[in-house]
Amino acid sequence: MFLSNRVQRMQASPIRKLIPYADQAKKRGIKVYHLNIGQPDIETPPVFFEYIKKYSNKIISYTNSAGLYELREKFAEYYSKYGAELSAEEIMITVGGSEAVTFAIAVVADPGDEIIVVEPFYANYNGFASLLNVNLVPVVSKAEKGYALPENKEFELKITSRTKGILFSNPSNPTGAVYSKQDILRILELARKYDLYVIVDEVYREFVFDGLKPFSVMEFKDHWDRIIMVDSLSKRFSLCGGRIGTFVTKNKEILDMVMKMAQSRLSPPMISQIGSIGLLTLDERYFKEISEEYRKRRDVVFEEISKIEGVVCKKPKGAFYMSVKLPIDNSEKFVKWMLTDFNVNNSTTMVAPLTGFYATEGAGNDEIRIAYVLETDSLKRACNILRLGVQEYNKVREKESEVQETT
Ligand SMILES: Cc1ncc(COP(=O)(O)O)c(C=O)c1O
């Protein structure tokens, strides 16, 4: 039967497609350390469940398509800490940050249009864009430079008459890079020069280390006409399954258009919205504690990974990811091999190949992403296994090529 080109062109999740190999390893009795996926192991704060328990209505109804007003008000209060004067009307509750990014791309770009992304980028941007037949045009950030935000001239080289916006996450998934206020301002000014939208995905906003203070694109008041801020509670409160995100802008025209899309999917999940009202009563102490935990984990991973001969990795300053360059020929092959052919005392480590986080063909073949979503002892063990795996993988490859040369 006929299937659309759209879905056939869509790439499978680069992380999830290797899961069957992990499942098979587990069936063989191998313990797999999962550093491949951004599912935090930290508990969802109890206040989420308390608010739901208190809820007495007997019907799980739709809510307003833009979300519960009380939750939107709570978000406005929370965003005011980041210098944003927002009304509840300027905040739309979405089904995770994923829906907010999809809405953002859909509202600014038509099929065939282009959005510039900072590469490597959150892999599912590919999926959202290809569903909308929008082309992602990459501007590359480099491991050697700590995946710093590329210079404006790199962006300018990619701007065409079809470019509609610039999209990136800050702090970055998959690199953990944190872009500074000056970086963001220069992108906003560039966007003004070329009349583009700037879509900033701030899902990891609070997870910044080494004395950095969380901030938001929302504080640049003079640029609000072209800013779309995307947010989510998935990572901040370990609420991945709650599916609560936000789409935020002060551009009234955009809000009206996005409301049409929101209405067509009726409502974000009602019960999660009730619990999320509770989550937004938590204060700085919560974020401090969690950030400190991730900072510790980052340090452990960085120390262990630095022991790998030939690794290229600068200490990232945010999120809970680290992208590293390894002396390997093919990251996807390597990740698979770690699951099918390698273990240390019946344990192995699964990471994400970075190939799927690039739009550029062939890029990421010698890079992986590590999500430090386990406690420190497990991380130490997992990184050690990874180090031994890299050594062994290269030995096996050398032997294979010797055999090929002699035959
Ligand atoms: C940068 C970034 N944006 C958006 C998302 C989407 O998350 P959700 O839809 O769970 O809010 C993720 C999830 O990993 C992410 O890392």
The ligand as an SDF file (V2000), in Angstrom:
LIG
                    3D

 16 16  0  0  0  0  0  0  0  0999 V2000
   16.2170   20.0360   23.9940 C   0  0  0  0  0  0  0  0  0  0  0  0
   14.9250   19.3050   24.1610 C   0  0  0  0  0  0  0  0  0  0  0  0
   13.8070   19.8860   23.7250 N   0  0  0  0  0  0  0  0  0  0  0  0
   12.6210   19.2920   23.8250 C   0  0  0  0  0  0  0  0  0  0  0  0
   12.5240   18.0340   24.3830 C   0  0  0  0  0  0  0  0  0  0  0  0
   11.1650   17.4180   24.4340 C   0  0  0  0  0  0  0  0  0  0  0  0
   10.7970   17.0380   25.6880 O   0  0  0  0  0  0  0  0  0  0  0  0
    9.2870   16.8950   26.1510 P   0  0  0  0  0  0  0  0  0  0  0  0
    8.4440   16.7610   24.9540 O   0  0  0  0  0  0  0  0  0  0  0  0
    9.2780   15.6910   27.0240 O   0  0  0  0  0  0  0  0  0  0  0  0
    9.0060   18.1350   26.9070 O   0  0  0  0  0  0  0  0  0  0  0  0
   13.6610   17.3790   24.8470 C   0  0  0  0  0  0  0  0  0  0  0  0
   13.5990   16.0320   25.3980 C   0  0  0  0  0  0  0  0  0  0  0  0
   14.5730   15.3490   25.6200 O   0  0  0  0  0  0  0  0  0  0  0  0
   14.8970   18.0400   24.7270 C   0  0  0  0  0  0  0  0  0  0  0  0
   16.0350   17.4800   25.1490 O   0  0  0  0  0  0  0  0  0  0  0  0
  1  2  1  0
  2  3  1  0
  2 15  2  0
  3  4  2  0
  4  5  1  0
  5  6  1  0
  5 12  2  0
  6  7  1  0
  7  8  1  0
  8  9  2  0
  8 10  1  0
  8 11  1  0
 12 13  1  0
 12 15  1  0
 13 14  2  0
 15 16  1  0
M  END
$$$$
